[in-house]
Amino acid sequence: MMRLPKLDHVAPKTLSEACSLLDQHGADANILAGGTDLLVACKLRNMKPALLVSLGEISELKGTHFQEEKGLRIGAMTSLNYVRYDAFILEHYPALSQAAASVGATQLQHMGTIGGNLCLNTRCIYFNQSDFWWKSRSPCFKKGGDVCHVVPKGKRCYAVFSGDTAPSLIALNAQVKLINGTGERIVPVSKLYTGDGKEPLAINAGEVLSEIRLPPPGGRQSSIYLKYRLRGAIDFPLAGIAVRMDSKEEGICTDCKIVINAVGSAPMEVSEAGDLLKGRKPTVDLIRQATEKTVREAHPVANLSGSTPTYRRKMVGILTPRALLETANDLGL
């Protein structure tokens, strides 16, 4: 049985106290949200913090709040189960509800948080092994070495991003608020990721992701998140697709976003494919063309168990038209 190493744990009551602790301890501290991923990494000794700063006692980071002029605010410590079943999210942001419902199993959704899922570390069949397993192998880029065991001639880490909620939030034009001891900044969810498997998050030292902001629902809009995985629960995605489609004119798509997931080190919007549908009726031929453009942007490598890169790329080509057709049909296009 893998056990947690000895480490200190503190649960501040306020966000300012949490930021102060992170500033004080620097790289020795890690933020603890639901812990469903971080604690496993600690058991494997892939993460070795001296201090865990839990956000679980900070009430301002939990729950949702809607204002017509500002849209929906979701606290970063809101559970995935809450997001999954929230009536307002189900009605106006269905892709986010579907993404939350696809994370792990029910028990993990009760523990896991939307902020934690956005900040999920990248995964790889080599990196996500125990310290004992690594003793007979040279360290990879993500372990501090200078080699990628998946792409031996590669010059960077190809670990894959596997969070389910991020592609849906990108498709929905969501933003996040990041707070530290001196101020705050608002960034689009799409800018939260570097694309580098080794250091996947564009979050500065000492910053806390405090809330997610979704624009007010306007006009006729439909969204969806689809996920390919081996089992109906527990498993991380082997490929995923989020689509948001708007329509303000009869039979015409006025805006479309297509975001692919789990085939690279960050979720990726395929702007060229989405632009192809704007201002046009989403015919079968246009959806086929958009699918071809989306598949061309998917470049998975052999860093996940359960499926080959070729098949994961093929699944992008299956999920994309399915998602586009379902959103178009939902809008009556």
C-alpha positions as CSV (number, residue, x, y, z in Angstrom):
1,M,0.0,0.0,0.0
2,M,1.3,3.4,-0.9
3,R,1.2,5.8,2.0
4,L,1.5,9.6,2.2
5,P,4.9,10.9,3.2
6,K,5.1,13.0,6.4
7,L,4.1,16.6,5.6
8,D,2.5,19.6,7.3
9,H,-1.1,20.6,6.7
10,V,-2.9,23.9,7.4
11,A,-6.4,25.0,6.6
12,P,-6.7,28.8,6.6
13,K,-10.1,30.5,7.0
14,T,-9.6,33.3,4.5
15,L,-8.2,33.7,1.1
16,S,-5.7,36.4,2.2
17,E,-4.4,34.0,4.9
18,A,-3.9,31.3,2.2
19,C,-2.0,33.7,-0.1
20,S,0.2,34.8,2.9
21,L,1.1,31.2,3.6
22,L,2.0,30.5,0.0
23,D,4.2,33.6,-0.1
24,Q,5.8,32.6,3.1
25,H,6.6,29.0,2.2
26,G,7.2,29.4,-1.6
27,A,8.0,26.3,-3.5
28,D,7.7,24.1,-0.4
29,A,3.9,24.6,-0.3
30,N,1.2,23.2,-2.5
31,I,-2.5,24.2,-2.7
32,L,-4.9,21.4,-1.6
33,A,-8.4,21.5,-3.1
34,G,-10.2,18.2,-3.2
35,G,-7.0,16.2,-3.2
36,T,-8.2,13.5,-5.6
37,D,-5.1,13.9,-7.8
38,L,-2.6,15.7,-5.6
39,L,-2.6,13.2,-2.8
40,V,-2.1,10.3,-5.2
41,A,0.9,12.1,-6.7
42,C,2.2,12.6,-3.1
43,K,1.9,8.9,-2.5
44,L,3.8,8.1,-5.6
45,R,6.4,10.7,-4.5
46,N,5.9,12.6,-7.8
47,M,5.0,15.6,-5.7
48,K,6.9,16.3,-2.5
49,P,5.5,19.3,-0.8
50,A,6.5,20.1,2.8
51,L,3.2,21.9,3.4
52,L,-0.3,21.5,2.0
53,V,-2.4,24.7,2.2
54,S,-6.0,23.4,2.1
55,L,-8.7,25.8,0.8
56,G,-11.5,23.7,2.1
57,E,-12.4,26.0,5.0
58,I,-12.7,29.2,2.9
59,S,-16.4,29.7,2.4
60,E,-16.1,32.4,-0.2
61,L,-14.6,29.9,-2.6
62,K,-17.7,27.7,-2.7
63,G,-21.0,28.0,-4.5
64,T,-22.4,29.9,-7.5
65,H,-23.8,33.4,-8.0
66,F,-25.5,34.8,-11.1
67,Q,-26.0,38.4,-12.2
68,E,-27.7,39.2,-15.5
69,E,-25.1,41.8,-16.4
70,K,-22.0,39.9,-15.3
71,G,-23.0,36.2,-15.8
72,L,-22.3,33.2,-13.6
73,R,-19.6,33.1,-11.0
74,I,-18.5,29.7,-9.7
75,G,-16.2,29.4,-6.6
76,A,-13.1,27.4,-7.3
77,M,-13.9,25.1,-4.3
78,T,-17.3,24.2,-5.6
79,S,-17.6,20.5,-5.9
80,L,-17.9,18.8,-9.3
81,N,-21.1,17.1,-8.1
82,Y,-22.6,20.5,-7.3
83,V,-21.7,21.7,-10.8
84,R,-23.1,18.6,-12.4
85,Y,-26.5,19.0,-10.9
86,D,-26.9,22.8,-10.6
87,A,-30.2,23.6,-12.4
88,F,-28.9,26.9,-13.9
89,I,-25.8,25.3,-15.3
90,L,-27.8,22.3,-16.7
91,E,-30.1,24.7,-18.6
92,H,-27.6,27.4,-19.8
93,Y,-24.2,25.7,-19.8
94,P,-24.9,22.0,-20.5
95,A,-21.3,21.3,-21.7
96,L,-20.0,22.2,-18.3
97,S,-22.5,20.0,-16.5
98,Q,-21.7,17.1,-18.8
99,A,-17.9,17.6,-18.3
100,A,-18.4,17.6,-14.5
101,A,-20.5,14.4,-14.7
102,S,-17.8,12.7,-16.7
103,V,-15.0,13.2,-14.1
104,G,-14.1,9.9,-12.3
105,A,-17.0,8.4,-10.4
106,T,-19.6,9.9,-8.0
107,Q,-17.4,9.6,-5.0
108,L,-14.7,11.6,-6.7
109,Q,-17.1,14.2,-7.9
110,H,-18.2,14.8,-4.3
111,M,-14.5,15.3,-3.3
112,G,-13.1,16.9,-6.5
113,T,-13.6,20.7,-7.2
114,I,-13.9,22.6,-10.4
115,G,-10.8,24.7,-9.6
116,G,-8.8,21.5,-8.9
117,N,-9.9,20.0,-12.1
118,L,-8.8,23.1,-14.0
119,C,-5.4,22.9,-12.4
120,L,-5.0,19.2,-12.9
121,N,-1.4,18.1,-13.6
122,T,-0.5,16.5,-16.9
123,R,-0.3,12.7,-17.1
124,C,2.0,10.2,-18.7
125,I,2.4,6.4,-18.4
126,Y,6.0,7.0,-17.4
127,F,5.7,10.0,-15.0
128,N,2.7,8.5,-13.1
129,Q,4.7,5.7,-11.6
130,S,6.1,5.2,-8.1
131,D,9.5,6.4,-6.9
132,F,10.6,2.7,-6.6
133,W,9.7,2.2,-10.3
134,W,11.8,5.2,-11.3
135,K,15.0,3.9,-9.5
136,S,15.9,1.7,-12.6
137,R,15.2,4.5,-15.2
138,S,16.7,7.8,-16.1
139,P,14.5,10.7,-15.1
140,C,12.3,12.3,-17.8
141,F,11.8,16.0,-18.4
142,K,8.9,16.1,-15.9
143,K,11.0,14.4,-13.3
144,G,13.8,16.9,-13.8
145,G,15.8,14.9,-16.4
146,D,16.7,15.6,-20.0
147,V,14.8,12.9,-21.9
148,C,11.3,12.0,-23.0
149,H,10.7,8.2,-22.8
150,V,7.7,8.5,-25.1
151,V,9.3,10.7,-27.8
152,P,13.1,9.8,-27.3
153,K,14.3,12.6,-29.7
154,G,11.8,15.1,-28.3
155,K,13.0,18.4,-26.8
156,R,10.1,18.9,-24.4
157,C,7.7,17.0,-22.2
158,Y,4.7,15.5,-24.0
159,A,2.6,14.6,-20.9
160,V,-1.1,15.0,-21.7
161,F,-3.7,17.3,-20.1
162,S,-6.7,15.2,-18.9
163,G,-9.0,17.7,-17.1
164,D,-12.6,17.4,-18.4
165,T,-14.0,20.8,-17.4
166,A,-11.3,23.0,-19.1
167,P,-12.3,22.4,-22.8
168,S,-16.0,23.0,-22.0
169,L,-15.1,26.3,-20.2
170,I,-12.9,27.4,-23.1
171,A,-15.8,26.7,-25.5
172,L,-18.1,28.7,-23.3
173,N,-15.7,31.7,-23.3
174,A,-15.1,31.4,-19.5
175,Q,-12.5,33.3,-17.5
176,V,-10.8,32.7,-14.2
177,K,-9.8,35.0,-11.4
178,L,-6.3,34.5,-10.0
179,I,-5.4,36.2,-6.6
180,N,-2.2,36.7,-4.8
181,G,-1.0,38.8,-1.8
182,T,-0.7,42.0,-3.9
183,G,-3.7,41.9,-6.3
184,E,-5.7,39.9,-8.8
185,R,-5.9,39.3,-12.5
186,I,-8.6,37.9,-14.8
187,V,-7.5,35.6,-17.7
188,P,-9.4,33.5,-20.2
189,V,-9.4,29.8,-19.4
190,S,-7.6,29.2,-22.7
191,K,-4.6,31.3,-21.4
192,L,-4.4,29.2,-18.2
193,Y,-2.3,26.5,-20.0
194,T,1.2,26.8,-21.3
195,G,1.2,23.7,-23.7
196,D,4.3,22.4,-22.0
197,G,3.7,19.0,-20.3
198,K,6.4,19.7,-17.7
199,E,4.9,23.0,-16.4
200,P,1.4,23.0,-17.7
201,L,-0.2,25.9,-15.8
202,A,0.4,29.6,-16.5
203,I,-0.2,30.4,-12.8
204,N,2.4,32.5,-11.0
205,A,4.0,31.4,-7.7
206,G,1.7,32.4,-4.8
207,E,-1.4,32.7,-6.9
208,V,-4.7,31.1,-6.1
209,L,-7.4,30.4,-8.6
210,S,-10.5,31.8,-6.8
211,E,-13.4,31.7,-9.2
212,I,-14.6,30.9,-12.7
213,R,-16.6,33.4,-14.6
214,L,-19.0,32.5,-17.4
215,P,-20.6,35.2,-19.6
216,P,-24.4,35.7,-19.4
217,P,-26.3,33.3,-21.6
218,G,-27.5,35.2,-24.6
219,G,-29.8,34.3,-27.5
220,R,-30.0,30.7,-28.8
221,Q,-27.0,28.7,-27.7
222,S,-26.2,25.0,-27.4
223,S,-23.1,23.3,-26.0
224,I,-21.9,19.7,-25.5
225,Y,-18.9,17.8,-24.1
226,L,-18.1,14.3,-25.3
227,K,-15.4,12.0,-23.9
228,Y,-13.7,8.8,-25.1
229,R,-12.5,6.5,-22.3
230,L,-12.4,2.8,-21.7
231,R,-14.8,2.6,-18.8
232,G,-18.0,4.6,-18.1
233,A,-16.5,5.8,-14.8
234,I,-13.1,6.4,-13.1
235,D,-11.1,6.7,-16.3
236,F,-9.4,9.9,-17.5
237,P,-10.2,10.9,-21.1
238,L,-8.3,9.3,-24.0
239,A,-9.8,12.0,-26.3
240,G,-12.5,14.6,-25.8
241,I,-14.4,17.3,-27.6
242,A,-16.3,20.4,-26.5
243,V,-18.5,22.4,-28.8
244,R,-20.5,25.6,-28.4
245,M,-22.8,26.8,-31.2
246,D,-24.8,30.0,-31.3
247,S,-27.7,30.9,-33.6
248,K,-29.5,34.3,-33.9
249,E,-30.8,33.8,-37.4
250,E,-33.1,31.2,-38.8
251,G,-31.0,28.2,-39.9
252,I,-27.7,30.0,-39.5
253,C,-24.8,29.4,-37.1
254,T,-23.6,32.8,-35.9
255,D,-20.7,31.5,-33.8
256,C,-19.0,28.2,-33.1
257,K,-16.1,27.0,-30.9
258,I,-14.6,23.6,-31.1
259,V,-12.1,22.5,-28.4
260,I,-10.2,19.2,-28.4
261,N,-9.0,17.5,-25.2
262,A,-6.5,14.8,-24.0
263,V,-4.5,14.7,-27.3
264,G,-1.9,17.3,-26.2
265,S,-0.4,19.0,-23.2
266,A,-3.2,21.5,-23.1
267,P,-6.8,21.7,-24.4
268,M,-6.8,23.2,-27.8
269,E,-9.4,25.4,-29.6
270,V,-9.5,24.6,-33.4
271,S,-10.4,28.1,-34.5
272,E,-10.2,27.3,-38.2
273,A,-12.8,24.6,-37.9
274,G,-15.2,26.8,-35.8
275,D,-14.8,29.7,-38.2
276,L,-15.8,27.5,-41.1
277,L,-19.3,27.3,-39.7
278,K,-19.9,30.9,-38.7
279,G,-22.5,32.7,-40.8
280,R,-23.6,29.5,-42.5
281,K,-26.0,26.7,-42.2
282,P,-24.2,23.7,-40.7
283,T,-24.7,21.2,-43.5
284,V,-23.3,17.7,-43.5
285,D,-20.6,18.7,-45.9
286,L,-19.5,21.7,-43.7
287,I,-19.4,19.5,-40.6
288,R,-17.3,17.0,-42.5
289,Q,-14.8,19.8,-43.5
290,A,-14.7,21.1,-39.9
291,T,-14.1,17.6,-38.6
292,E,-11.2,17.1,-41.0
293,K,-9.6,20.4,-39.8
294,T,-10.1,19.3,-36.2
295,V,-8.5,15.9,-36.7
296,R,-5.5,17.5,-38.4
297,E,-4.8,19.5,-35.2
298,A,-4.9,16.4,-32.9
299,H,-1.4,14.9,-32.3
300,P,-1.5,12.4,-29.5
301,V,1.5,10.3,-28.7
302,A,1.9,7.0,-26.9
303,N,1.8,8.3,-23.4
304,L,-1.5,6.9,-22.1
305,S,-2.5,3.3,-21.6
306,G,-5.6,1.8,-23.1
307,S,-5.5,3.1,-26.6
308,T,-3.0,3.9,-29.4
309,P,-2.3,7.4,-30.7
310,T,-3.9,6.4,-34.0
311,Y,-7.1,5.3,-32.5
312,R,-7.3,8.4,-30.2
313,R,-6.9,10.6,-33.2
314,K,-9.6,8.5,-35.0
315,M,-11.9,9.1,-32.1
316,V,-11.5,12.8,-32.5
317,G,-12.9,12.3,-36.0
318,I,-15.8,10.4,-34.5
319,L,-16.7,12.7,-31.6
320,T,-16.4,16.0,-33.5
321,P,-19.2,15.5,-36.1
322,R,-21.4,13.9,-33.4
323,A,-20.9,17.0,-31.2
324,L,-21.5,19.4,-34.1
325,L,-24.6,17.5,-35.2
326,E,-26.1,17.4,-31.7
327,T,-25.6,21.1,-31.1
328,A,-27.0,22.0,-34.5
329,N,-30.0,19.8,-34.0
330,D,-30.6,21.2,-30.6
331,L,-30.8,24.7,-32.2
332,G,-33.0,23.4,-35.0
333,L,-30.4,24.3,-37.7
